[in-house]
Amino acid sequence: MTDKPRASDPGSTGSAPGGSAGTGKDAGDEPRVVIRDKRKLGKVTEQPANDASAADAAADAPAEGLVEEAEVVVDEIGGEAEVSGPPVVDSPAEPSGETGKAAPLGAELQALRGDLEERTRDLQRVSAEYANYRKRVDRDRSLVQEQATGTVLTALLPILDDLDRAREHGDLVGPFGSVADQLTAALGKFGLTAFGEQGDPFDPTRHEAVAHQTSADVTEPTCVQVMRRGYQLGERLLRPALVAVADPE
């Protein structure tokens, strides 16, 4: 006896006999593939041993020429299931966090560079102002020191005039002469220098003429007599020299 293939249970597989595809798939089930079997069943060649067996076989065997369609539902393993419905379009990829942060970081970097340039200019300006301030302070300090020294030396000039007159009369000898020489050397260390000698060309910026005469022995205005020597401290004039000037005839 040939066993006929039995149709699958509609309740378990969700498909109806007669070849209709399974339309009642659950939403959570895997996709299934339906295979239809339309083979014809041939005649039974073997005779039944007894009447009872023949009756059972006749009841079970289908009529000749009839085609039994059987549906075999096979779970698809590893295959790609056909998906019904509208096509799925991938959404555009969202920009990464680093790309999103590039713009604000660039703006922040530009702002920091601007601040750095501004601070650099401020520092250069302050440095230049401080350098000028130091130069001005040093110059003022030197000027104040020179003025103070000049004030002290100017107060000592009458003493030097008395020493010069004593030297002219020959009174500056002995221990008194040594003291006068030491005093003159000490004042010279502070930059005090004397000028005004007989025969020097007349310089109105350094000499003060108290007498004027003409002479054939000179070719230019010349100091022919020095009444009082002049003194200067460095380039600063402390006192002009009193002289008598002779002009050429």
C-alpha positions as CSV (number, residue, x, y, z in Angstrom):
1,M,0.0,0.0,0.0
2,T,1.3,3.4,-0.8
3,D,0.8,6.0,1.9
4,K,-0.7,9.2,0.5
5,P,0.9,12.4,1.6
6,R,-1.3,14.2,4.1
7,A,-1.9,17.9,3.9
8,S,-0.5,20.0,6.6
9,D,-2.7,21.1,9.4
10,P,-4.3,24.5,8.5
11,G,-4.5,25.4,12.1
12,S,-0.8,24.9,12.7
13,T,0.7,26.3,9.6
14,G,-1.9,28.9,8.8
15,S,-2.4,27.7,5.1
16,A,-5.6,26.3,3.5
17,P,-5.7,23.1,1.3
18,G,-6.0,23.7,-2.4
19,G,-2.8,25.7,-2.9
20,S,-3.5,29.1,-1.3
21,A,-0.3,30.6,0.2
22,G,-0.2,31.2,3.9
23,T,-1.6,34.7,4.4
24,G,-2.2,34.5,8.1
25,K,1.5,34.7,9.3
26,D,2.0,36.1,12.7
27,A,3.8,39.4,12.8
28,G,6.6,37.9,15.0
29,D,7.1,34.6,12.9
30,E,10.0,34.0,10.6
31,P,9.3,34.2,6.8
32,R,8.2,30.8,5.3
33,V,8.5,29.2,1.9
34,V,5.6,27.2,0.6
35,I,6.3,24.2,-1.7
36,R,3.3,22.6,-3.5
37,D,3.3,18.9,-4.4
38,K,1.0,18.0,-7.4
39,R,2.2,14.4,-8.0
40,K,-0.4,11.9,-9.4
41,L,-1.0,8.7,-7.4
42,G,-0.8,5.5,-9.5
43,K,-2.9,2.4,-9.4
44,V,-2.6,-0.1,-6.6
45,T,-1.0,-3.2,-8.1
46,E,-1.0,-5.4,-5.1
47,Q,-4.2,-7.3,-4.2
48,P,-5.4,-7.1,-0.6
49,A,-5.0,-10.3,1.3
50,N,-8.5,-10.2,2.6
51,D,-11.7,-8.3,2.2
52,A,-11.3,-6.2,5.3
53,S,-7.9,-5.0,4.1
54,A,-9.3,-4.3,0.7
55,A,-12.1,-2.2,2.1
56,D,-9.7,-0.2,4.2
57,A,-7.4,0.3,1.2
58,A,-10.3,1.3,-1.0
59,A,-11.4,3.8,1.6
60,D,-8.0,5.3,2.0
61,A,-6.8,5.3,-1.7
62,P,-7.9,8.3,-3.8
63,A,-9.6,7.8,-7.1
64,E,-7.5,7.3,-10.1
65,G,-6.7,10.4,-12.0
66,L,-7.2,12.7,-9.0
67,V,-4.5,14.9,-8.0
68,E,-3.8,15.7,-4.4
69,E,-2.1,18.8,-3.7
70,A,-0.1,18.9,-0.6
71,E,1.6,21.9,0.9
72,V,4.8,21.6,2.7
73,V,5.9,24.5,4.7
74,V,9.6,24.8,5.1
75,D,11.2,27.3,7.4
76,E,13.7,29.3,5.5
77,I,17.0,29.1,7.2
78,G,19.8,31.5,6.3
79,G,17.8,32.9,3.3
80,E,16.6,36.4,2.6
81,A,12.8,36.7,3.1
82,E,10.8,38.8,0.7
83,V,9.4,41.7,2.6
84,S,6.1,43.2,1.6
85,G,5.2,46.8,2.0
86,P,6.7,50.1,1.0
87,P,10.5,50.2,0.4
88,V,12.6,51.2,3.4
89,V,14.8,54.2,2.7
90,D,17.8,54.6,4.9
91,S,17.9,57.9,6.7
92,P,20.9,60.1,6.1
93,A,23.7,59.5,8.6
94,E,23.8,62.0,11.3
95,P,27.0,64.0,11.6
96,S,29.4,62.7,14.2
97,G,30.0,64.6,17.4
98,E,33.5,65.7,16.3
99,T,32.1,67.2,13.1
100,G,29.3,69.0,15.0
101,K,31.9,70.5,17.4
102,A,34.3,71.6,14.7
103,A,32.4,74.9,14.0
104,P,32.2,76.1,17.6
105,L,35.8,75.1,18.3
106,G,37.0,77.0,15.2
107,A,35.1,80.1,16.4
108,E,36.5,79.8,19.9
109,L,40.0,79.3,18.5
110,Q,39.6,82.5,16.4
111,A,38.4,84.4,19.4
112,L,41.4,83.2,21.5
113,R,43.8,84.2,18.7
114,G,42.2,87.7,18.7
115,D,42.5,88.0,22.5
116,L,46.2,86.8,22.2
117,E,47.0,89.4,19.6
118,E,45.3,92.1,21.7
119,R,47.2,91.1,24.9
120,T,50.5,91.0,22.9
121,R,49.9,94.5,21.7
122,D,49.1,95.7,25.2
123,L,52.2,94.0,26.5
124,Q,54.4,95.6,23.9
125,R,52.8,99.0,24.6
126,V,53.3,98.6,28.3
127,S,56.9,97.4,27.8
128,A,57.7,100.4,25.7
129,E,56.1,102.8,28.2
130,Y,58.1,101.2,31.0
131,A,61.3,101.4,29.0
132,N,60.7,105.1,28.3
133,Y,59.8,105.7,32.0
134,R,63.1,104.1,33.1
135,K,65.1,106.2,30.7
136,R,63.2,109.4,31.8
137,V,63.8,108.5,35.5
138,D,67.5,107.8,34.9
139,R,67.9,111.0,33.0
140,D,66.0,113.0,35.7
141,R,68.1,111.3,38.4
142,S,71.3,112.2,36.7
143,L,70.1,115.8,36.1
144,V,69.1,116.2,39.8
145,Q,72.5,114.8,40.9
146,E,74.3,117.2,38.5
147,Q,72.3,120.1,39.7
148,A,73.0,119.2,43.4
149,T,76.7,118.9,42.7
150,G,76.7,122.1,40.7
151,T,75.0,123.9,43.6
152,V,77.6,122.8,46.0
153,L,80.5,123.6,43.7
154,T,79.1,127.0,42.9
155,A,79.1,127.8,46.6
156,L,82.9,126.9,46.7
157,L,83.9,129.0,43.7
158,P,84.6,132.2,45.8
159,I,87.1,130.1,47.8
160,L,88.8,129.1,44.6
161,D,89.0,132.7,43.5
162,D,90.8,133.6,46.8
163,L,93.2,130.8,46.3
164,D,94.0,132.0,42.7
165,R,94.7,135.6,44.0
166,A,96.9,134.2,46.8
167,R,98.8,132.1,44.2
168,E,99.3,135.3,42.0
169,H,100.8,137.2,45.0
170,G,103.0,134.3,46.0
171,D,101.3,133.7,49.3
172,L,100.2,130.1,48.4
173,V,103.3,128.3,49.8
174,G,104.0,125.7,52.4
175,P,101.4,123.6,54.0
176,F,98.7,126.1,53.0
177,G,99.7,125.6,49.3
178,S,99.4,121.8,49.7
179,V,95.9,122.1,51.1
180,A,94.9,124.3,48.2
181,D,96.2,121.8,45.7
182,Q,94.4,118.9,47.4
183,L,91.1,120.9,47.4
184,T,91.5,121.7,43.7
185,A,92.2,118.0,42.9
186,A,89.2,116.8,45.0
187,L,86.8,119.2,43.2
188,G,88.2,118.1,39.9
189,K,87.0,114.6,40.6
190,F,83.4,115.8,40.6
191,G,83.9,117.2,37.1
192,L,84.8,120.8,37.9
193,T,87.1,122.4,35.4
194,A,88.4,125.9,35.1
195,F,88.8,127.9,31.9
196,G,89.9,131.4,30.9
197,E,93.5,132.0,30.1
198,Q,95.2,135.1,28.6
199,G,95.4,134.7,24.8
200,D,92.3,132.5,24.4
201,P,89.9,133.4,21.5
202,F,86.9,135.3,22.8
203,D,83.8,133.1,23.1
204,P,80.7,135.1,24.1
205,T,79.1,131.9,25.4
206,R,81.9,131.3,27.9
207,H,83.5,134.7,28.4
208,E,82.1,137.9,29.8
209,A,83.9,141.0,28.4
210,V,84.3,143.7,31.0
211,A,86.8,145.8,28.9
212,H,87.3,146.3,25.3
213,Q,90.3,147.7,23.3
214,T,92.0,147.4,19.9
215,S,95.4,146.0,19.2
216,A,97.5,145.4,16.1
217,D,98.9,142.2,17.7
218,V,95.7,140.2,17.3
219,T,93.8,139.0,14.2
220,E,90.6,138.2,16.0
221,P,88.9,139.1,19.2
222,T,91.2,137.8,21.9
223,C,91.2,137.7,25.7
224,V,94.1,139.9,26.7
225,Q,93.4,139.9,30.4
226,V,91.6,137.5,32.7
227,M,90.1,139.1,35.8
228,R,88.3,136.0,37.1
229,R,88.4,132.5,35.8
230,G,85.3,130.7,34.7
231,Y,84.2,127.2,35.7
232,Q,82.0,124.5,34.2
233,L,80.7,121.1,35.4
234,G,80.9,118.7,32.6
235,E,79.1,120.5,29.7
236,R,77.2,122.7,32.1
237,L,78.5,126.3,32.6
238,L,78.7,127.2,36.2
239,R,80.2,130.7,35.8
240,P,81.6,132.6,32.8
241,A,85.1,134.1,32.9
242,L,85.6,137.8,33.3
243,V,88.0,139.0,30.6
244,A,89.3,142.1,28.7
245,V,89.0,141.7,24.9
246,A,91.2,143.2,22.2
247,D,89.9,143.5,18.6
248,P,92.2,143.8,15.6
249,E,92.7,147.3,14.3
